[in-house]
Each structure stands twice: as structure tokens, then as C-alpha cells.
Amino acid sequence: MTDTNKTTNQQWGGRFSEPVDAFVARFTASVEFDQRMAKQDIQGSIAHAKMLTAVGVLTEDERDQIIQGLGEIEQEIANGEFEWSIELEDVHMNIEARLTQKIGITGKKLHTGRSRNDQVATDIRLYMRDEIDFLLEEVTRLQQGILSLAERNTDTIMPGFTHLQTAQPVTFGHHLMAWYEMAQRDYERLLDCRKRVNILPLGAAALAGTTYPIDRNMTAELLGFERPTYNSLDSVSDRDFAIEFTSAASIIMMHLSRWAEELVMWTSAQFNFIYLPDRFCTGSSIMPQKKNPDVPELVRGKTGRVYGHLMGLLTLMKSQCLAYNKDNQEDKEPLFDTADTLRGSLRAFADMIPAIEARSEHMYEAARRGFSTATDLADYLVRKGVAFRDAHEIVGKAVGFGVEQERDLSEMTLEELQQFGDMIGADVFEVLTLEGSVAARDHIGGTAPAQVKAAIKRAQDELATR
């Protein structure tokens, strides 16, 4: 049934000969989701009012009335007393209308020299800057958690994998420091993204600038922006920064998802590499023995959600001509949800990782299986003068023998090993131990405990400078 109720927005309705359909008003309104930018909208409006006063458009008394009124409105919103109206469409019109209710005609002067186009672009940038600053803190907290766990496990030996097959022994601390490096790149990407977020579009007005003698440098300084934007058309239509943020968020979620996959495997009975505290797990409604790693599983699942938002924003922008189009209203919900999802996922991992306990005996036993020191034997043969490809073949035959006998290389006798190469001596067993294998990789980036400790120290020093 068609809704025949009618409504209009008095803030812009002067040109219209009939009111907007009630359904259309609800369909086009954004206030239900963009009201979360109220703080940033008020912040931008206060700076705008100060600038207008400085250039002589507003009097000091009008400025003071506006600032006081906006402060009271911010308090109303914080207290849950503010009445949001769909008829007023968005956060901007709701706040402006309430300001006019409170201080009269002076409230109507606030919009001088600006448009909702540059206003919303400014609000989003302010909002994203706040979100990025919080996320940078969470990534740092996550890195601190990784370092805490790594520091406790610099000597804990586990199998290293390629193709999820046992490859070479590594230390658990070394594995965790790989996570740290991934998180470090995430931090740097967010920091770099912030540079392009931190540019002020306010002053571009609808698309062409304004005839008022505004001082955009002053507004940028008041709001903590690095500088104003340089082209008014681009200022109101650019959403690159939102796409870039969502891209950076997608990479972070990809990293978290990779870690989640390992955590899920490591907590299984088949691996039993780690103990995950009960507070990060749930049980089964039917199987009383179950302890499910729901936190990493859910983060792994949420990764697809963020990927979807990235594709949504790219698609949103791909066919838009300059300058602002109503399509851009669709940028906020995926952007907000991306920020919320990333916040929650980082918090979950930052809380969980330092609470993990390594089951070192199970890790060690797993490293003993799968002939993880085979490369060490090949390197040993090379040092004895054997060409690497010949050494590779010799070790391959020794491994084949071990598979038949169900014994690791370190469990074979010297005589058994010498049937594959008479250059093998009694000193071979020094390189076939797991401890000897990891200790031998004693260079920057290697898995030797001394190098892992040095990497942790470098990272700790790095975090201390933030």
C-alpha cells in the first residue's frame, strides 16, 4: 500500500512546490547511522564559527552564542536526551535545527560559507582520524602481547611448516615474531593512511568554493588538519581515504585470519600446541567435552565482512562523475562497520594472545617427527665437500629409509646413515638434534634463540618510542 503521508525539510524546502513523500524521506535519510559523527560535526562547526568571526562574517557575540549552543547540544547527545528526526535527514541538519531552536536566528548563520557536501566530507575525515588513532593504539597493544608471549618462548622448539607439512624446526618465539612483523606493517599502513585522511575539505562548499572571505588555513589549524585540500571539486567527491582505510583494514583482518587459522589448529587435539584460556572459548550444546576456539574462528569469519565492504566502496565510486552525488551517502555504513569490526577483532586478539600458554612438550615431539632436520643433514654433507644436489639425493634416500623403519634421522645409528654416504661421521648427530638445528641459524632473521631475543629487544625499543 502506498504511503501518502507527506513531509519536507524546511532547511532546504523553499524551492519545492510539494512536500517530499514520507517514504522517500525515510529512504533518503542517513541520520540513523551518521548520528555517530555528532561529536565531529560539532567540532567542525565550532571551528567554522571561529573562522567566520575572524574574517568578519560573524560577530564575537554570535560566535559565542553558537559555541555555547553547540556545547549544550553535545551534552544533550551524550546524555541521550537529544531527539533525532528522520525528517531532518542527517546529523548536520538535526544539529543545526536544534541550534536554531536554542539560540534563534543566529543558529541559521552558522551554515554561511559551507555546504553539507564539504561538511560531511570534513566530518568523515575527523571521524576516521579518531578511529585510526584508536586503532593504532590497539595494534600497539597487540604487538606488546605478541612480544610478551614470544619472550616466554625464545627456546621453545616447534615444527616449522611449508605446505602445512613439517619442514624445519623453529622456535615458537620466532614464529610469533613473524606475527609481530605483519602487525608492524599494519601499523605503518594505518599511519600512512592517516596522512591522507588528515586534509581539510571544509571551505570547498557545494563544489566550487564560496564567495565569502574564508580562511581555510585557520580552519585547518583549529581542527588539527595538516592543510586544506587544493581543489574544491575533488574535496567534496573524494572518498579515496575511505577506500584506503578499508583496504588497510582488510589486510589487517587477513593477518588476523591467518593467525586465527593457526590458533584453531594448534588448540585441536591433533596438534595440542597451545592452551587457550576458557574465557576465550565456548562449549557445545550437545557435546560436553567440547571447548571451541570461537574467538579466533569468529575473527576469521569477520574477515570476509571487511573484504565485502572494500569491494562495496570501490564499486560505489567507480561510476561517479564529479562532484558530489547522493551515492556517497552509502559510504558511511560500510566504513563504520569496517571500523567497528576491526576494533573488536584487534581488541579480542590483543587480550587473548598474551594469555596463551605453549604446550612445549607437544611442540617438541611434533618437531621430532617429519624429518625436520633433513636440511641440516644436507648442509652437513655440503660442508664435507658434497655438491648440494648430490647431498639432497643422499638425504632423500636416508629419509626414505627412515619412513620404512618409522624412525627419525636422529634415531638411526651411524652405520645406518653411512650406508648412504661414507663421508658421514660421528659428528653428524650434533646437527641432527633439534636444539642444534635452531641454534645453527644464528643470523639476523634466523630462528636461533639468540636472534629471537635480539629481535624482541629491537621491537621493544621500537614500541617504546611511539
Legacy VTK file of the C-alpha trace (Angstrom):
# vtk DataFile Version 3.0
C-alpha trace
ASCII
DATASET POLYDATA
POINTS 466 float
0.000 0.000 0.000
1.352 3.429 -0.918
2.214 5.728 1.962
0.512 9.029 1.170
1.834 10.871 4.216
3.986 13.812 3.202
6.895 15.584 4.816
9.528 18.168 3.932
12.762 19.575 5.263
12.378 23.274 5.971
16.148 23.708 5.825
16.106 23.422 2.046
12.443 23.160 1.002
11.936 26.707 -0.297
12.299 25.764 -3.960
9.848 22.839 -3.792
6.165 23.093 -4.726
5.118 19.974 -2.840
6.481 18.134 0.179
8.658 15.049 -0.134
6.887 11.724 0.160
7.213 10.250 3.652
8.718 7.025 2.295
11.235 8.971 0.212
12.164 10.995 3.283
12.879 7.807 5.231
14.598 6.162 2.269
16.982 9.061 1.701
17.649 9.901 5.361
21.009 8.979 6.871
20.536 10.191 10.429
20.034 6.687 11.807
23.665 5.861 11.072
25.505 9.157 10.607
24.494 10.457 14.043
27.604 8.698 15.348
29.530 11.615 13.797
27.765 14.177 16.012
30.897 14.917 18.019
32.899 15.547 14.863
30.101 17.607 13.312
30.010 19.888 16.353
33.804 20.061 16.416
33.840 21.186 12.774
31.039 23.694 13.313
32.803 25.342 16.238
35.964 25.772 14.165
33.889 27.130 11.265
32.205 29.662 13.549
35.546 30.834 14.919
36.893 31.267 11.409
33.802 33.180 10.239
34.249 35.516 13.187
37.920 36.066 12.404
37.099 37.109 8.817
34.210 39.368 9.907
31.237 37.299 8.773
30.025 36.656 12.337
30.277 38.907 15.371
32.034 37.719 18.504
28.670 37.611 20.291
27.185 35.426 17.554
30.234 33.173 17.723
29.884 32.797 21.479
26.162 32.000 21.202
26.877 29.351 18.585
29.690 27.745 20.560
27.665 27.688 23.777
24.639 26.267 21.978
26.679 23.562 20.286
28.270 22.657 23.607
24.827 22.230 25.164
23.699 20.098 22.219
26.780 17.889 22.556
25.866 17.359 26.208
22.251 16.527 25.284
23.514 13.898 22.834
25.912 12.459 25.405
23.094 12.215 27.943
20.739 10.549 25.455
18.338 13.488 25.620
18.660 14.647 22.013
15.670 13.879 19.769
16.821 12.775 16.332
14.422 13.423 13.460
14.302 11.489 10.194
12.536 14.465 8.617
15.739 16.461 9.128
17.592 13.787 7.159
21.063 13.735 8.672
23.251 14.582 11.624
24.073 18.021 10.195
20.509 19.246 9.770
19.437 17.784 13.111
22.121 19.668 14.982
21.611 22.885 13.046
17.848 22.796 13.625
18.327 22.219 17.350
20.869 25.047 17.485
18.352 27.397 15.861
15.734 26.316 18.392
18.108 27.198 21.200
19.650 30.490 20.018
17.283 31.728 17.320
18.282 33.311 14.016
21.980 33.263 14.887
21.845 29.482 14.520
20.853 29.935 10.879
24.025 31.916 10.219
26.337 29.015 11.071
25.996 27.450 7.614
27.338 30.568 5.903
30.178 29.722 3.532
29.772 25.969 3.643
27.608 23.163 2.249
26.607 19.796 3.561
28.913 18.441 0.860
32.102 19.798 2.400
30.659 19.478 5.903
30.103 15.725 5.648
33.483 15.230 3.982
35.061 17.010 6.946
33.067 15.037 9.496
34.070 11.720 7.949
37.725 12.697 7.946
37.563 13.808 11.572
35.801 10.568 12.466
38.314 8.442 10.546
41.230 10.258 12.145
39.860 9.462 15.596
39.288 5.829 14.610
42.764 5.426 13.164
44.343 6.892 16.298
42.452 4.368 18.418
43.320 1.502 16.079
47.000 2.447 16.161
46.864 2.078 19.934
45.198 -1.327 19.614
47.771 -2.560 17.099
50.491 -1.450 19.500
48.786 -3.300 22.350
48.540 -6.371 20.132
52.246 -6.148 19.332
53.053 -5.870 23.021
51.037 -9.024 23.642
52.914 -10.860 20.892
56.248 -9.796 22.379
55.157 -10.950 25.837
54.338 -14.437 24.546
57.435 -14.578 22.336
59.701 -13.584 25.211
58.467 -16.575 27.204
59.161 -18.929 24.291
62.515 -17.990 22.768
63.777 -21.546 23.369
60.514 -23.421 22.795
61.037 -25.662 19.757
58.205 -26.420 17.344
57.975 -27.654 13.769
58.114 -25.012 11.066
55.814 -25.736 8.143
55.605 -25.230 4.414
52.518 -26.559 2.638
51.399 -27.401 6.208
53.999 -30.190 6.123
56.838 -30.384 8.641
59.765 -28.507 7.109
62.408 -27.398 9.617
62.419 -26.870 13.365
61.921 -23.293 14.561
61.305 -21.708 17.912
57.808 -20.686 18.914
59.209 -17.246 19.704
60.491 -16.985 16.130
57.083 -17.930 14.763
55.424 -15.290 16.933
57.888 -12.649 15.791
56.672 -13.304 12.254
53.262 -12.208 13.532
54.886 -9.120 15.012
56.390 -8.158 11.651
52.991 -8.484 9.997
51.436 -6.262 12.655
54.253 -3.753 12.230
53.398 -3.347 8.548
49.751 -2.942 9.550
50.716 -0.148 11.919
52.738 1.607 9.238
49.899 1.319 6.709
47.426 2.880 9.131
49.879 5.655 9.924
50.407 6.329 6.242
46.662 6.268 5.581
46.186 8.857 8.337
48.313 11.340 6.387
45.810 11.394 3.525
42.835 11.440 5.887
44.234 14.471 7.695
43.486 17.043 4.965
40.630 19.558 5.358
37.851 19.755 2.709
35.803 22.373 4.592
35.628 25.525 2.515
35.004 23.743 -0.772
31.286 24.405 -0.127
28.995 22.591 -2.570
31.633 22.104 -5.279
33.139 25.433 -6.392
34.173 27.163 -3.175
32.438 30.209 -1.662
32.296 33.952 -2.260
32.844 34.675 1.449
36.377 35.669 2.538
37.049 32.437 4.399
40.408 31.455 5.876
40.799 27.737 5.237
44.269 27.613 6.740
42.845 28.875 10.010
40.095 26.243 9.994
42.632 23.533 9.228
44.793 24.645 12.127
41.852 24.792 14.535
40.850 21.234 13.632
44.376 19.835 13.623
44.473 19.130 9.883
47.819 19.233 8.104
46.463 21.571 5.415
43.329 22.360 3.404
42.563 20.487 0.181
43.626 22.184 -3.042
40.666 21.547 -5.361
37.052 22.158 -4.407
35.588 19.620 -6.867
37.827 16.844 -5.589
37.310 17.932 -1.975
33.615 17.085 -1.866
33.693 13.972 -4.049
36.872 12.251 -2.867
36.427 9.046 -0.907
39.859 7.609 -1.645
40.749 7.901 2.026
37.778 5.731 2.980
38.733 3.100 0.407
42.358 3.235 1.515
41.369 2.775 5.146
39.139 -0.168 4.284
41.959 -1.654 2.232
44.360 -1.325 5.171
41.689 -2.815 7.428
41.263 -5.736 5.019
44.981 -6.500 5.177
44.920 -6.368 8.983
41.929 -8.708 9.034
43.738 -11.023 6.599
46.653 -11.182 9.027
44.372 -11.814 11.991
42.606 -14.511 9.995
45.889 -16.277 9.239
46.771 -16.209 12.924
43.270 -17.392 13.776
43.681 -20.371 11.454
46.864 -21.373 13.259
45.295 -20.899 16.679
42.324 -23.065 15.708
44.668 -25.831 14.548
47.032 -25.502 17.495
44.215 -25.863 20.039
42.926 -29.059 18.409
43.640 -32.454 19.931
45.565 -33.351 16.772
48.112 -30.573 17.405
47.681 -29.649 21.074
50.390 -26.989 20.727
48.767 -24.325 22.923
46.352 -23.821 25.773
43.749 -21.139 25.155
42.114 -19.883 28.384
38.456 -20.757 28.843
37.402 -17.093 28.733
38.189 -17.019 25.005
36.306 -20.223 24.211
32.770 -21.627 24.324
31.255 -25.071 24.741
28.890 -27.261 22.787
25.170 -27.566 23.493
25.290 -31.322 22.893
28.904 -32.493 23.342
30.045 -31.803 26.902
33.725 -32.431 26.165
33.986 -29.650 23.576
35.991 -26.464 24.051
35.619 -24.413 20.909
38.045 -21.600 19.923
35.182 -19.309 18.983
37.083 -16.018 19.249
39.676 -16.814 16.545
37.020 -18.562 14.459
34.751 -15.520 14.562
37.574 -13.131 13.683
38.425 -15.417 10.768
34.806 -15.170 9.653
34.596 -11.401 10.053
37.460 -11.006 7.606
35.084 -11.682 4.707
32.781 -8.978 6.015
35.522 -6.354 5.785
36.600 -7.585 2.348
32.999 -7.091 1.243
32.995 -3.502 2.460
36.145 -2.791 0.462
34.543 -4.106 -2.707
31.371 -2.200 -1.905
33.208 1.124 -1.595
35.217 0.537 -4.755
32.019 -0.250 -6.638
30.249 2.749 -5.106
32.834 5.135 -6.531
33.622 3.541 -9.868
30.983 5.332 -11.997
30.630 8.667 -10.260
31.341 11.797 -12.230
32.422 14.949 -10.387
31.430 16.269 -7.961
29.210 15.135 -5.051
26.447 12.607 -5.711
23.851 11.133 -3.365
25.516 7.753 -3.940
28.162 8.868 -1.457
25.696 8.557 1.379
26.303 4.819 1.004
29.923 5.185 2.083
29.225 5.526 5.785
27.664 2.238 6.812
30.420 0.045 5.312
33.052 2.430 6.639
31.567 2.475 10.137
31.135 -1.296 10.175
34.700 -1.794 8.993
35.996 0.370 11.842
33.767 -1.403 14.381
34.727 -4.877 13.152
38.425 -4.054 13.173
38.167 -2.512 16.643
36.565 -5.633 18.056
38.893 -8.053 16.291
42.040 -6.235 17.402
40.772 -5.997 20.956
39.990 -9.718 21.034
43.455 -10.672 19.823
45.266 -8.103 21.967
43.518 -9.560 25.023
43.920 -13.198 24.001
47.465 -13.599 22.673
49.425 -12.793 25.857
47.172 -15.229 27.742
48.152 -18.173 25.520
50.276 -20.912 27.082
52.572 -23.039 24.938
52.439 -26.807 25.381
56.165 -27.073 24.744
56.406 -30.838 25.142
53.841 -31.417 22.389
55.525 -28.899 20.116
58.903 -30.552 20.665
57.575 -34.024 19.987
55.904 -32.813 16.776
59.195 -31.271 15.644
60.908 -34.646 16.146
58.521 -36.203 13.648
58.570 -35.485 9.935
62.360 -35.460 9.465
62.601 -31.754 10.204
66.430 -31.875 10.388
66.837 -33.289 6.867
68.087 -29.936 5.545
70.628 -29.828 8.357
71.970 -33.193 7.210
72.220 -31.889 3.636
74.086 -28.801 4.842
76.402 -31.086 6.858
77.220 -33.055 3.701
77.915 -29.869 1.746
80.411 -28.837 4.405
82.037 -32.242 3.870
82.556 -31.350 0.201
79.461 -32.926 -1.353
77.657 -30.884 -4.039
74.287 -29.701 -2.748
72.243 -31.588 -5.357
74.091 -34.812 -4.517
73.615 -34.122 -0.820
69.898 -33.586 -1.490
69.682 -37.035 -3.110
71.615 -38.732 -0.310
69.370 -37.265 2.361
66.277 -38.147 0.352
67.317 -41.791 0.384
68.036 -41.625 4.110
64.576 -40.182 4.710
63.024 -42.928 2.600
64.790 -45.485 4.792
63.503 -43.686 7.890
59.950 -43.793 6.580
60.227 -47.544 6.092
61.736 -48.029 9.551
59.436 -45.450 11.182
62.438 -43.720 12.716
63.703 -40.156 12.557
67.188 -39.360 11.225
68.396 -38.686 14.757
67.232 -42.163 15.807
69.355 -44.003 13.210
72.757 -45.475 14.015
75.919 -44.110 12.472
76.287 -47.280 10.437
72.770 -46.902 9.028
73.483 -43.326 7.993
76.847 -44.228 6.478
75.218 -46.645 4.025
74.047 -43.517 2.206
77.415 -41.760 2.353
80.712 -42.826 3.846
81.664 -39.204 4.483
79.145 -39.113 7.337
80.958 -39.162 10.676
80.007 -39.350 14.341
79.774 -35.562 14.473
76.613 -35.772 12.355
74.468 -36.199 15.466
75.379 -32.683 16.574
73.399 -31.283 13.616
70.555 -33.786 13.827
69.326 -32.553 17.200
66.506 -30.043 17.221
68.456 -27.747 19.512
71.460 -27.840 17.206
69.296 -27.156 14.188
67.694 -23.987 15.533
70.913 -22.748 17.149
72.786 -23.065 13.832
70.576 -20.441 12.180
72.258 -17.666 14.085
71.909 -14.602 11.857
69.539 -11.630 11.604
66.114 -13.020 10.856
67.082 -16.563 11.835
65.348 -18.798 14.343
68.281 -19.193 16.761
67.162 -18.293 20.303
69.830 -15.581 20.498
68.468 -13.965 17.335
64.880 -14.216 18.567
65.862 -12.469 21.796
67.620 -9.758 19.793
64.523 -9.321 17.584
62.313 -8.981 20.656
64.656 -6.376 22.113
64.636 -4.375 18.865
60.854 -4.495 18.812
60.547 -3.440 22.441
62.843 -0.476 21.812
60.772 0.428 18.774
57.487 0.352 20.683
58.998 2.444 23.470
59.437 5.344 21.036
55.770 5.522 19.995
LINES 1 467
466 0 1 2 3 4 5 6 7 8 9 10 11 12 13 14 15 16 17 18 19 20 21 22 23 24 25 26 27 28 29 30 31 32 33 34 35 36 37 38 39 40 41 42 43 44 45 46 47 48 49 50 51 52 53 54 55 56 57 58 59 60 61 62 63 64 65 66 67 68 69 70 71 72 73 74 75 76 77 78 79 80 81 82 83 84 85 86 87 88 89 90 91 92 93 94 95 96 97 98 99 100 101 102 103 104 105 106 107 108 109 110 111 112 113 114 115 116 117 118 119 120 121 122 123 124 125 126 127 128 129 130 131 132 133 134 135 136 137 138 139 140 141 142 143 144 145 146 147 148 149 150 151 152 153 154 155 156 157 158 159 160 161 162 163 164 165 166 167 168 169 170 171 172 173 174 175 176 177 178 179 180 181 182 183 184 185 186 187 188 189 190 191 192 193 194 195 196 197 198 199 200 201 202 203 204 205 206 207 208 209 210 211 212 213 214 215 216 217 218 219 220 221 222 223 224 225 226 227 228 229 230 231 232 233 234 235 236 237 238 239 240 241 242 243 244 245 246 247 248 249 250 251 252 253 254 255 256 257 258 259 260 261 262 263 264 265 266 267 268 269 270 271 272 273 274 275 276 277 278 279 280 281 282 283 284 285 286 287 288 289 290 291 292 293 294 295 296 297 298 299 300 301 302 303 304 305 306 307 308 309 310 311 312 313 314 315 316 317 318 319 320 321 322 323 324 325 326 327 328 329 330 331 332 333 334 335 336 337 338 339 340 341 342 343 344 345 346 347 348 349 350 351 352 353 354 355 356 357 358 359 360 361 362 363 364 365 366 367 368 369 370 371 372 373 374 375 376 377 378 379 380 381 382 383 384 385 386 387 388 389 390 391 392 393 394 395 396 397 398 399 400 401 402 403 404 405 406 407 408 409 410 411 412 413 414 415 416 417 418 419 420 421 422 423 424 425 426 427 428 429 430 431 432 433 434 435 436 437 438 439 440 441 442 443 444 445 446 447 448 449 450 451 452 453 454 455 456 457 458 459 460 461 462 463 464 465
